[in-house]
């Protein structure tokens, strides 16, 4: 989602990193689908730099059939 938002904003990883106040390598990690180190504070910074907001929701799990 970060990649899609960044490319829609026509920014390079380096340009987004500058707006967020981090490095290009951090943006690269955040865009990696296998990366599990996302922090809410960093996601908020990225969203703000892309003029977006974060929405977090809890949704019911599907019931497992026995």
PyMOL commands that set and color helices and strands:
alter all, ss='L'
color gray80, all
select helices_A, chain A and resi 2-8+13-20+24-31+40-49
alter helices_A, ss='H'
color red, helices_A
deselect
rebuild
show_as cartoon
